[in-house]
């Protein structure tokens, strides 16, 4: 779990299932499969509440990605999450460089 920038980043929990607006079981299977591939998906929360989005790190190649739920966009959650994760990657994991993966057409990112 990482805290800072007025947010919390943590692993997804089975307890998060009721709050997910999509097929939660498939999502948990997907993030567990991605973890086995070296990709860590963390829930983005404000003050430890319900997940508002996710930030991901591909551990072997140093690529970050993110998504914030539509109802929570425009509040700086993505940029704060990425700053927190970037600081952790540089200071704790020893990455000298990271890349950000953005979906084509995602102009705000």
Beta strands, then each sheet from edge to edge (+ up, - down):
strand 1: 2-4
strand 2: 7-11
strand 3: 39-45
strand 4: 53-58
strand 5: 63-68
strand 6: 99-100
sheet 1: 1+ 2- 3+ 4- 5+ 6+
end
